[in-house]
Structures are given as structure tokens and as C-alpha cells.
């Protein structure tokens, strides 16, 4: 329940900041060009709070915090008296209208840079890209346990966050990828990951498993954190805090080895033997695992004792050094976001990557719990996503209006009202489809978890 309300709260905070900044971009540039702004609304629907400023603009906070808008004086929507025509949006030169509309996404891009600057100044905790286990494609390439990733492709990497973004993109493209690694004090060496070996059905959900690189910090001890009532483990006397050392004499080092070894060793004919360490003593326990027909898997009925590995890397810069770092990070995130968008359009990446408000709320809450720097990083990524989304040439979005203005600049006259009306309907249908996919993905993720 705490996570539920926390997610709602941090979603409201996140969207409130980003939407306010986006709409302020439209508002600020419109006022600079002498356009009268009638309403500045954060949110849609019924106003929860409103007041009219000395400038004549009505400032509103509305009930549905999933967007916002700036309403300007416009002859296409209102009867404008002759004395106010100079302050109407539609009477402004096309380049000024273009600038006003572009200001929203531009302010989101600026906000992304500022947030990343703050993240670097505070310092974002992360994990060094040290390999804890190497199997499959990674093992075939010669990458082994204990290797430190130094460079992936032409990019230096200093954390697993950096590494995972680059591995994901190359894996989806099925392109060979050079990886520079170092083992201990040995000289750095370069290995090549052959992503053409990936299974044909590999997607974003299975890609990292198929690549075979497991971060050292994610390998949890095989310590029992919970024993399900009436399970095979409970009946045999397995207790919370027991450390599983072996199953049928097959040594267990980490928790993620338990399921696979159990599937290999368990049968209906004879029980398996667990070697455990309890309170400093070694114990042997025999039990007959339960077979889950629906999942087609053998089950002990235990869960891992979750331990958060301490961070061993921190991205931190001084206030001046953080400026170029934030610009470089913004460029890297933009390349990654545009690349993923292109892959979804071309079918290389799945639309499962689209997230709706439920997932965004959960990400917001999780990042807030990880500290201020991680929350700023989340806001920066979301602000950049809002910038890119709004620049898509889809009627009803800022990008659609910018496309109309470009056409007007070229042909010397505005597009017809009929064309704009058809475009609005097409844009609304397209956005409704995207929102439907995003909500569907959200619901699937809830059931999957």
C-alpha cells in the first residue's frame, strides 16, 4: 500500500515538474512576442485551483495531472476585438508561431540538461561494470568472471547503467560488438560479442540472459529469505536464513543457480539432498520437491533473502566539470532514445518498450527511493522523452504544428482548415492507439510481476 501511494505521489510530482516547464516554454516565448495568454493550465479537467494574475492570464491547476496547456488569444477560436488583433497568436509571423510551439520541447531539452547537471553535482551511485558470471555468447567471446568492462564499441563505460544501454542496442541490431575488458592487473584486451548467435526470438525481455553477462553485484548468496507454508522445504524443516551450499553434491555459489540445478536433479522417484549451513553448522536435509504443473518446474517453496549490494561507483563532478558532462550525457541519451524509437518503428524492437502511467509511476517511486541523484536522472530521461515525443510530426502534437508551419514557410500560405481538421483526427487516433498499447503493456507487467 505504501508503494501504491508513493507511486501516485511521485508520478504527480514528476509530471507536474515536466509539464509546468514544458508549458512555461510556450508561455514565456509567446509573451516575448506579444501574444496574449488567456490560460496557463497544469493538468486537464476540472480546476482544483485557479487565480488570475495582473497580466490577465488565468493560472490553473486541474484534476488530471497527465498534461497541460497554454491557451492563447486566437481568431480561429474566439471573436477577437479589433484593438486586440495584434496580440492574437494567428496574426503573428509564421516564424514567431514556429518559435512559440517549438519552445515547449526546447524547454524540456533544457530541463534535461539542468537535471543531469544536478545529478552529476550531487553524485549518482552505481555499480562498476565487473562481470560476475559469463555464459553463452559472452563466454564464447572470451569474457570471464572478474573482467572489468572498459569500452563497448567506441564508448567508454564506467557503470553497468552505461554498459546495459549499449549492449541492448547492439543486441537488438544483431551487430557484432567489440568490448574492451581488463582482468585484474593484466593489460586490457578486446573481445568481440557475436550477436548473430542470438536466438531468433530473443527480445528485450530475454536479451541479457542470452548474452550471458551477469553483473557481479547482482549475484546473491543462496540464503533463504522466506519458506512457503506447506511447501516441500517447510515439510523438510528448511528455515529462514539457511544458506544452501549444494543440491545432490552439486555446489551452489549463488541463488540464481538454485532453480537450474534443481530442475536437473529433481525426479519423481527419489528426493534430493540439500547441504545447508545453519548457525555455523553444516546440515543435510532430504526432501521431495513439488512439481508445478502449470509452470512445468520443480519447486522447493523458498525465496531468496534479498540483499542490496553496496554501490561501488559514483558519478560525480564539480559544478563546472558537470556542464560538459551533462551535455555529453544528454547527447548519449538522445541517441539511445532515437535509436530505440527507430527500432520500434522498423519492428526491430518490440512495442513492449512503451510505458504507460502505471509503469512511469512505479519507476518514479523506485528512483525516488534510490536517492535524489537517481530521481533527477529519471526526471531527465522523462523530460527528454517528452521533448522527443512532442517533436514527432504527428498532428495534435507540437511536431505536427511545426510541420504545418514548415509547409506554410515553403508554400507561402497556411495549410487549409480542412487539412488541419483531417490531421487532428488522424493524430488523435494515432495517439489513442499508442496510449492503448502503453496501458496494455502496463497491465501485462502487473500480472507478470
GIDASUL-V905203 format. One record per residue. N is the residue number from 1. SS is DSSP state (A for helix, B for strand, O for the rest). Layout:
n = <N N>
ss = <SS SS>
This chain:
n = <1 2 3 4 5 6 7 8 9 10 11 12 13 14 15 16 17 18 19 20 21 22 23 24 25 26 27 28 29 30 31 32 33 34 35 36 37 38 39 40 41 42 43 44 45 46 47 48 49 50 51 52 53 54 55 56 57 58 59 60 61 62 63 64 65 66 67 68 69 70 71 72 73 74 75 76 77 78 79 80 81 82 83 84 85 86 87 88 89 90 91 92 93 94 95 96 97 98 99 100 101 102 103 104 105 106 107 108 109 110 111 112 113 114 115 116 117 118 119 120 121 122 123 124 125 126 127 128 129 130 131 132 133 134 135 136 137 138 139 140 141 142 143 144 145 146 147 148 149 150 151 152 153 154 155 156 157 158 159 160 161 162 163 164 165 166 167 168 169 170 171 172 173 174 175 176 177 178 179 180 181 182 183 184 185 186 187 188 189 190 191 192 193 194 195 196 197 198 199 200 201 202 203 204 205 206 207 208 209 210 211 212 213 214 215 216 217 218 219 220 221 222 223 224 225 226 227 228 229 230 231 232 233 234 235 236 237 238 239 240 241 242 243 244 245 246 247 248 249 250 251 252 253 254 255 256 257 258 259 260 261 262 263 264 265 266 267 268 269 270 271 272 273 274 275 276 277 278 279 280 281 282 283 284 285 286 287 288 289 290 291 292 293 294 295 296 297 298 299 300 301 302 303 304 305 306 307 308 309 310 311 312 313 314 315 316 317 318 319 320 321 322 323 324 325 326 327 328 329 330 331 332 333 334 335 336 337 338 339 340 341 342 343 344 345 346 347 348 349 350 351 352 353 354 355 356 357 358 359 360 361 362 363 364 365 366 367 368 369 370 371 372 373 374 375 376 377 378 379 380 381 382 383 384 385 386 387 388 389 390 391 392 393 394 395 396 397 398 399 400 401 402 403 404 405 406 407 408 409 410 411 412 413 414 415 416 417 418 419 420 421 422 423 424 425 426 427 428 429 430 431 432 433 434 435 436 437 438 439 440 441 442 443 444 445 446 447 448 449>
ss = <O A A A A A A A A A A A A A A A A A A A A A A A A A A A A A A A O O O O B B B B B B B B B B B B B B B B O O O O O B B B B B B B B B B B B B B B O O O O O O O O O A A A A A A O A A A O O A A A A A A A A A A A A A A A A A A A A A A A A A A A A A O B B B O O O B B B B B O A A A A A O O O O O O B B B B B B O O B B O O O A A A A A A A A A A A A A A O O O B B B B B B B O O O O O B B B B B O A A A O O O O O O O O O A A A A A O B B B A A A O O O O B B B B B O O O O A A A A A O O O O O O B B B B B O O B B O O O O A A A A A A A A A A O O O O O O B B B B B B B O O B B B B B B B O O B B B O O O O B B B O O B B B O O O O O O O O B B B O O O O O A A A A A A A A A A A A A A A A A A A A A A A A A A O O O O A A A O O O A A A A A A A A A A A A A O O A A A A A A A A A A A A A A A A A A A A O O O O O O A A A A A A A A A A A A A A O O O O O A A A A A A A A A A A A A A A A A A A A A A A A A A A A A A A A O>
